[in-house]
Amino acid sequence: MTALVLDTRALEVIADTRADVRAARRMRDLLASAARMGIPVRVPTAVLAQAYRGTAADAAIDHVLGRGARPIATGDPEDLRSLARDNANVKIQSLS
């Protein structure tokens, strides 16, 4: 099954779209494409624990995840490529 797995950087971009406008635009495009294609969005528990700050920015993360937006998006594609090297079905999508 195909899924879009978000890392902490992807959630940070969702939470504060003004910090990196280009990455935020890419993230919106990825989420919209996933939703159109019926691809589920997944966020590992450790990523949620790292991303939530207890601030108002958390609401943006909740909004995107709560509406059921449905590929793996990352701010560090090389790191994830090394982790996924034995899994040909994993496609890494860079935010930059």
Secondary structure, 3 states (H helix, E strand, C coil): CCCEEECHHHHHHHHCCCCCHHHHHHHHHHHHHHHHHCCCEECCHHHHHHHCCCCCCHHHHHHHHHCCCCCEEECCHHHHHHHCCCCCCCCEEECC
